[in-house]
Amino acid sequence: MKTLDRYILRQLIGITFLGVLSLTLLMLLGQLFKELHSLLVESGAPPRIVVDFICQVVPFSLTFTVPWGFLTAVLLVYGRLAADNELTSMRMAGLSLWRLSAPAIGMGVALSALCYYINIDVAPRGKQAMSELVMHAAMDNPRNLLRSSQSATKLDKVQLYIERREGDDLQGLHLYPLGEDDEIAAGNGDFDAIHAQSATIGEFDTSTRLLNLTLHNATIEFTKGAETNLPVIGSMPLQIHIPIRTHRKLKPNRFTNAEIAAELEHKQLVDALDIPSIQRYEKAAAAAPSFPCAGKLWAEARRDAEYYAASMDRKTYLSFKTEGVKRASFACACIVFSLIGVPLAITARRRDTSTGFALGILVAAMYFMALVFCDLSRKSGGIAPYILLWLPNVLCAGFALWQHQKAKFRG
């Protein structure tokens, strides 16, 4: 490695490290406030959850902060070299603009390889662990699930909304029954809705996983024929079952590439199963006392088939199919930024570091917005999602080549 390459690389590495560190801290604070504020402040979850949460959210943040920090470094370093006329001296020594860009491009390739590994393995594991961390904190103490002034909370077969909460006292509790598809099923159960002026949170039975509530001035709404009855009860007990999640949420950003391949293969196997036949086998096995385990096995197979039939719809399936392409496209951001950053920095010709930082924020924001917009195409079938997910990289690479041509005689 020549002295010139080492000279440029030292500056790129130092500023990239500082940029990634600063941006990661900003994203970390945002995630902490978004995910943990209600648990820590409103529900009194233990502070140790913050340390565990930070360890899981940092890998996910690196997916965006590494390319962003690298682009900022390229703009600042090459902008300073151009402002100090060092690039002009290097060009007079016979070095082409592409040769001067080689350290940035080489570092961009290395960072893209690192980002690809983070995207396909580290970030999905962190995202899943982050989700499980919040879920376990709430499931271990179900009081954490009862939050005020938020979208309705879905529990086992019920959906509720709380207007205000002060400790264990709830003001304005509204509860609705849910059907099999997790939609409000008024008229299909024992009641259509329960509205309580206030309620008190009681004990949680860990063995039965029942959360006890006491409702005050409760109105029970139910329809019988053409009439709607609204009896009012001064005080009544209510138990809500808090189930333990047995299946992992089918979100592709929480699965590694190897796990995605396994899920797609499992989906094909499940699609070949006939749920009514499994139900018949389950009933027959349960009625045969000589094979007590067979009924449980058929029941597990039925639950698994029903879960995938309900959760893995066509849009989710397409999202899983194209997740690998999306991650590869995102990982190429560092290569694209190394190509586009050098001519932009030379064009700016500013010594002011704030200008370079602002330019990096703008370019990276536009690039990631284009990727997110193209990501919406994954819900459609055919070859279109695969083309659109690579389109921002192709357009940016073409723009970079054009900028290199324009900056050829600039220094």
Salt bridges, closest charged atoms under 4 A:
ASP5 OD2 - ARG99 NH2 2.90
ASP84 OD2 - ARG80 NH1 2.90
ASP84 OD1 - ARG351 NH2 2.80
GLU86 OE2 - ARG80 NH1 2.96
ASP121 OD2 - ARG125 NE 3.23
ASP156 OD2 - HIS241 ND1 2.76
GLU163 OE2 - HIS174 NE2 2.85
GLU166 OE2 - ARG164 NE 3.43
ASP168 OD1 - ARG143 NE 3.59
GLU221 OE1 - HIS195 NE2 3.52
GLU259 OE1 - ARG248 NH2 3.29
ASP271 OD1 - LYS267 NZ 3.08
GLU282 OE1 - ARG302 NE 2.58
GLU300 OE1 - ARG303 NH2 2.97
ASP304 OD1 - HIS247 NE2 3.56
ASP304 OD2 - HIS266 NE2 2.76
GLU306 OE1 - ARG302 NH1 3.18
GLU323 OE2 - ARG327 NE 2.99
GLU323 OE1 - ARG378 NH1 2.70
ASP375 OD2 - LYS326 NZ 3.71
ASP375 OD1 - ARG378 NE 2.49
